[in-house]
């Protein structure tokens, strides 16, 4: 039986996946809602690089990361 393994760099939730661009040139991190980004940010498997990327996206939009992620936290 031949099993296919996903490339960890391109699996959903990885930094490369989050920063990948679509056909229109828009990055996923710019397209996702703050609620979804908060879920990714608060996940156990999230690395420090992913958290920094989400914090930088919040700062680019003029928000403080703690405020925007706290308001949009999904339980």
C-alpha positions in Angstrom: 0.0 0.0 0.0 1.4 3.4 -1.0 0.7 6.1 1.5 1.0 9.7 0.5 2.4 12.1 3.1 1.7 15.8 3.0 4.6 18.2 2.8 4.6 19.8 6.2 5.6 23.2 4.7 2.3 23.3 2.6 -0.2 21.9 5.1 -2.9 24.2 6.4 -1.7 26.1 9.3 2.0 26.3 8.3 3.7 29.6 7.8 4.3 29.0 4.1 0.6 28.1 3.7 -0.5 31.2 5.6 1.7 33.5 3.5 1.0 31.9 0.1 -0.6 34.0 -2.6 -3.7 33.1 -4.6 -4.2 33.8 -8.3 -5.0 37.4 -7.7 -1.8 37.9 -5.7 -3.5 38.2 -2.3 -2.0 36.4 0.7 -4.2 34.1 2.8 -3.3 36.0 6.0 -4.9 39.1 4.4 -8.0 37.3 3.3 -8.9 35.4 6.5 -11.2 36.9 9.1 -9.8 38.0 12.4 -11.8 35.2 14.0 -10.1 32.5 11.9 -6.7 34.1 12.5 -7.3 34.1 16.2 -8.1 30.4 16.1 -4.9 29.7 14.2 -3.0 32.0 16.7 -4.4 30.2 19.7 -3.9 26.7 18.4 -1.5 24.4 20.3 0.4 23.5 17.1 1.1 27.1 16.2 4.8 28.1 16.1 6.3 31.4 17.1 6.8 32.4 13.4 3.1 32.0 12.7 2.1 34.1 15.7 4.6 36.8 14.7 3.1 36.9 11.2 -0.5 37.3 12.5 0.7 40.0 15.0 2.4 41.8 12.1 -0.8 41.6 10.0 -2.8 43.2 12.9 -0.2 46.0 13.2 -0.3 46.6 9.4 -4.1 47.2 9.8 -3.5 49.6 12.6 -4.6 47.4 15.5 -2.8 46.1 18.6 -2.6 42.3 18.3 -3.8 41.7 21.9 -7.0 43.7 21.3 -7.9 42.3 17.9 -7.2 38.7 18.8 -9.0 39.0 22.1 -12.1 40.5 20.6 -12.3 37.9 17.9 -11.5 34.8 19.9 -13.6 31.8 18.9 -14.4 29.2 21.5 
